[in-house]
Amino acid sequence: MSGHWPVDWIIAIDFGMTCTGVAYSCAPDFEVRYIQKWPGKPQHEIHNKVDTSISYDVRTGQLKGWGFLCDHDDDGEEVNQYWKLNLDPAYVGLPDDPAHEVAAKWYRDYMFCIREHTLGFLRDSFPHFDRKNVEFVISVPTTWRDPGLIAQIEQHIQAAGYGQSHNERVTISLTEAEAAAVYALKSGMTIGESFVVCDAGGGTSDVNVLRVVSTGTLALEALSYVEGRAVGSVLIDYKAQKLVSQRLKLIREHVPGDIDAIAEQMVRDGFHTFKCSFGSVAYNAYTKLKLQIPGLSLGTDFPGVNVEDSRLVISRRATEGRKGSASVRDYGKYSQSHLVLSGGFGSSPYLRRRLKERYEGGQSSLHTNASGMKVLLADQPQLAVVHGLIMAKSQLVKLGLDVYAKKCCPISVGILSREKYDQSKHQGETVTLDPLDNQRWAERQIRWIISKGDVVQTEKGKPHPYRRKIPLGQEHTPWRTQIVMSTLPKDRLPKSLPANRPSENGKELCEIEAVLDPKTLRRKNHKWYHLRREYKLAEFSVILHISTGLRFEIVSKDGTSVKSHEEISVAWEPVTVQSAQPEVAPTMYPVAQQNGWHWR
């Protein structure tokens, strides 16, 4: 594609739960740089990321600010944060979380602002920028495995203005963990090494296990599908705010204003810096965290609530977290040499110390494939994803080589089809009689093309052959087929998907539709001696390209491409709770109560 549409600029966006990063590079060298100046901050200040915040006028509902322009102290401004996970309809959060449709609007507005600022910055900084071809590459969290959700996100991005001009294109290229793994190659990994990347951010923690195939031209081999959990640093803020609110309610009559709003302000103003540096040498000397209570008279003490000199005191013990249950799975002959941390939460000194204790302190003997594994921190952990996105895309543009030539599939994908009726197999199934051949057929049978855990070549995809009988006169009638998915392992996949019996084991993903080229159709039963009805026979293959999302291609029997993904109509089914991965927590907070931070 890059030969037909030469890419002059690559702009990468890492949309995060708490903040968003943007990097850019241009041909021919594609040196990576970052957007570091943002509206709402003085020009002399450098910020590698901007707050993922969007605000609206309380009275009119009109967009008022984004990023650092949001004013948390303005009562006439509604500031919205921490809504990234709500873009997934299958995500179940707190009762007061925004609805999926609301979060989608915030996302479109926020991404529009990111695009306008980025393009404006580049226009003002580089001559003739408007004449250049620009490709945006955007990452998504690992927990978003449903291809229907990825298609939804693509629609939101396009609605925000991306890819709508002749010299602009946009793709969702990698998951956050995959992009972080590409960046990890900068740390000096050698060919044949197997390593683990953990990208821990504000909303999710994603893990990827890979082997280095090449370091000259970058190439990685996935040893398993990418995994993620809806657990991140925002959880710590939530638990801290809950603790502060509970304490303040005990002295409600002395605290002017809304308790929850004051608790949120205290966490934002006084807790965040402490959280980010917790576990470092500088903070080891601190035995207490003291948060100023806004509006409380100076010198006020409430010993029973741990308020000293108008400050809420939180003991060090209350900020200590229990050790998590993370472990490195056994991947046969491959031993992991390093665990590379990236992301804002991944840069936490406390988290890094805990992981070192687990994997470098003798406990790694419990995992034969992790003995001797060292814990590393990416040199720029908060920029690992956005940098890795450009590294991967620039290699594809310059050399035509994908860093991930093969990927391990996180879901199973199949096609609804019909099978010749077999009484021993199809009891209770829907059966029809085909007038063209007088055969009985069992309908809505599933032919699984890709199974969870399969390794698939990203460029070639996985084909599924078709033979379709078309009555005369219906050659231009669109051909349709249903695509289904499941999160179950290969040995538990369902054989069929009855229309009248919804199943949690599988679900309809989308319907694809295309008009086949009449030149590829063959006449059948057209001789004078044929007794059966004449029809046209279509023989072709549907190719499933599964990577970050799912794309389709139709090729003729001889392998010639007939329809590209853009020429195929795809109607995606709504994303439902059933499509969520069973191993991925449906909500951030209960999981954390089981395994994570312990506040008292």
C-alpha positions, -999 to +999 in steps of 0.1 A: +000+000+000+028+024+008+040+022-028+007+035-041+003+060-014+038+072-002+038+080+035+056+113+042+046+117+079+037+092+106+018+104+137+013+080+165-013+084+193-013+065+226-048+073+240-045+065+277-068+064+307-051+093+325-030+110+298-024+107+260+009+108+242+016+119+206+047+112+186+056+121+150+083+114+124+089+122+087+105+106+057+131+096+048+147+088+082+115+088+104+133+100+135+109+099+164+099+131+181+072+139+206+046+166+210+057+183+242+039+217+242+002+217+249-025+243+253-031+254+289+006+252+298+033+279+295+054+276+263+086+271+283+072+240+300+077+205+285+051+178+290+055+145+272+018+138+275-015+157+279-043+149+304-071+127+290-097+152+301-126+168+283-149+194+297-183+209+288-202+240+298-227+230+325-255+252+311-251+247+273-234+214+271-210+228+246-173+217+245-153+240+267-119+225+272-096+195+268-064+183+283-047+210+304-073+235+294-099+218+317-105+238+349-115+216+378-122+246+400-148+261+377-183+253+389-197+261+354-175+234+338-180+197+339-147+180+337-147+143+326-117+120+333-110+082+335-136+071+310-114+051+285-127+017+296-163+028+292-157+029+255-162-009+256-199-017+260-189-050+276-171-032+304-190-031+337-178-003+359-193+017+388-229+028+390-220+064+383-198+057+353-208+073+320-229+053+296-211+039+266-227+064+242-216+093+264-180+080+266-180+076+228-190+113+224-162+123+248-138+102+228-147+117+195-145+153+209-112+146+226-096+129+196-108+158+174-089+182+197-058+160+197-058+160+158-064+197+155-036+206+179-011+181+164-017+192+128-016+228+138+017+223+156+032+206+126+019+232+101+035+259+122+068+240+125+075+225+091+072+240+056+048+225+031+033+202+057-001+205+042+011+190+009+024+158+026+007+124+030+001+118+067-007+084+083-020+083+119-014+051+138-034+045+170-031+019+197-058+001+217-057-017+250-052-055+250-085-060+267-104-048+236-103-082+218-137-081+201-131-071+165-165-054+165-153-030+192-122-022+172-145-014+142-165+009+165-134+027+176-124+031+139-157+047+132-153+071+162-118+080+150-131+088+115-160+108+129-134+129+147-119+138+114-091+113+109-085+100+074-111+122+058-089+141+034-071+127+003-037+130+019-045+115+053-049+079+064-056+063+098-051+028+111-054+010+144-021-009+141-010-025+173-022-031+209-004-011+236+015-042+247+026-050+212+038-015+206+057-014+240+074-047+230+087-031+198+101-003+218+117-028+242+140-039+214+159-006+220+171-019+253+196-043+236+177-076+233+196-102+213+184-126+186+168-157+202+160-140+235+126-145+250+112-117+272+080-104+288+067-069+284+043-055+309+027-022+299+009-010+330-010+023+327-039+041+342-067+018+332-052-016+321-021-037+326-011-056+294+014-085+291+031-098+260+055-127+258+078-126+227+110-140+212+134-118+192+138-131+157+158-102+142+173-069+155+186-054+122+152-054+106+130-056+137+111-089+140+093-104+169+076-138+174+046-139+197+048-169+221+012-165+232-017-141+226-015-108+243-032-107+277-046-078+297-065-069+329-086-039+336-064-029+365-043+003+365-031+032+386-065+049+385-076+022+408-052+035+434-067+070+430-101+056+434-093+037+466-075+068+480-104+090+472-128+066+488-106+065+520-104+103+521-141+107+516-149+082+544-127+101+568-141+135+559-176+123+564-168+118+600-162+156+604-188+166+578-200+196+598-165+211+599-158+207+561-175+233+539-186+220+505-193+187+489-173+159+506-167+138+475-156+169+455-132+179+482-118+143+485-113+143+447-094+176+449-072+164+478-062+132+459-056+152+427-035+180+444-017+161+472-018+124+466-008+120+429+028+130+433+032+108+464+017+079+444+040+083+415+071+084+437+060+059+463+087+033+469+116+055+457+146+062+480+134+098+485+101+086+498+113+058+520+118+082+549+082+092+549+061+074+575+030+095+569+012+112+541-004+145+550-031+160+528-043+195+533-081+197+537-095+227+517-117+251+537-108+236+571-096+263+596-058+262+602-046+245+633-076+222+635-071+187+650-094+157+651-073+129+666-100+103+662-101+108+624-063+113+620-065+150+612-035+170+624-032+208+618-060+208+592-043+179+573-056+144+569-029+119+579-026+086+561-001+061+576+025+043+555+009+010+563-024+022+546-005+028+514+012-005+513-002-029+487-004-067+490+017-087+467-001-094+435-006-128+419+011-121+387+032-149+373+050-159+341+035-189+324+056-218+311+063-215+274+080-248+269+116-245+257+116-207+259+129-191+291+122-154+297+154-134+302+138-101+311+106-086+323+104-051+308+081-026+324+065+004+306+036+028+311+030+053+339+021+026+364+049+004+352+074+032+362+063+030+398+093+023+420+071+004+444+057-019+417+092-025+403+105-034+438+077-059+443+084-075+410+121-077+417+113-094+450+092-120+432+113-128+402+149-118+413+146-127+450+144-165+448+107-170+443+114-173+405+125-209+413+088-216+413+088-209+375+114-229+357+111-206+326+118-175+347+149-185+367+174-157+362+149-133+348+158-096+354+133-068+358+140-038+336+123-004+332+120+010+297+142+042+295+111+063+287+083+041+301+055+066+295+065+070+258+072+033+250+038+027+233+038+058+211+075+053+202+070+017+194+040+025+171+063+047+149+091+022+150+068-006+136+050+016+111+082+033+097+098-001+091+067-012+072+068+020+051+105+019+044+111-019+039+076-034+036+084-057+065+060-061+095+076-064+129+049-090+137+049-112+106+029-137+126+005-132+155-011-155+181-049-151+179-066-141+211-101-153+199-116-180+176-133-169+144-155-189+122-181-188+094-217-199+096-223-225+069-244-254+060-236-291+061-252-320+043-277-334+068-264-363+089-289-378+113-262-388+137-247-353+138-276-329+133-303-339+156-323-308+167-306-286+141-325-264+115-327-285+083-337-272+048-342-288+014-322-272-014-343-271-046-312-270-068-299-304-057-327-319-037-303-324-008-311-318+029-288-294+046-282-285+083-281-247+086-261-224+109-232-249+114-199-233+124-167-239+105-139-225+127-112-210+105-090-196+133-089-210+168-077-192+199-040-196+202-034-202+165-004-185+149-015-167+117+006-148+092-006-112+093-001-106+056-016-138+042-044-143+067-064-175+068-085-185+038-118-204+038-130-218+004-166-214-008-187-231-035-219-213-041-248-221-064-264-191-079-298-193-097-299-178-131-308-141-130-294-136-096-258-132-106-258-096-093-276-104-060-252-097-031-236-127-015-237-127+023-222-147+051-221-145+089-189-144+108-189-157+144-164-155+173-158-173+206-134-168+234-133-205+243-103-227+238-102-249+208-114-281+224-146-264+237-158-245+206-195-250+197-204-269+165-234-247+156-251-214+166-289-220+165-308-188+158-335-196+184-311-206+212-286-178+220-253-192+233-227-177+256-201-200+239-202-180+207-217-150+191-224-135+157-197-110+150-207-094+117-223-101+083-202-095+052-218-088+018-204-085-017-215-088-053-193-114-070-177-107-103-198-124-130-167-133-149-157-157-122-190-176-123-192-210-142-224-223-159-236-256-146-264-280-159-265-260-192-262-289-216-293-303-234-290-336-216-289-322-181-322-329-163-316-306-133-321-268-132-293-247-147-273-224-123-241-205-119-213-219-097-191-195-078-158-208-064-138-184-042-122-180-008-128-155+020-096-146+036-096-135+073-069-111+082-068-110+120-045-087+138-055-058+161-089-060+144-105-082+117-104-075+079-117-095+050-107-102+014-123-123-013-101-141-038-110-162-068-101-199-072-068-190-089-058-167-060-066-134-078-080-108-055-116-100-063-127-078-035-106-059-010-118-051+025-129-016+014-150-031-013-168-055+011-198-043+031-193-053+068-223-049+092-210-054+127-232-068+154-234-047+186-207-055+212-223-073+241-212-084+276-210-120+264-182-110+241-160-100+269-130-123+276-138-146+305-102-142+318-104-104+317-121-088+347-155-073+338-149-045+362-117-029+375-127-025+411-138-060+424-106-075+410-085-050+428-103-057+461-093-094+456-057-090+445-046-054+448-043-023+469-052-026+506-064+006+522-072+010+559 
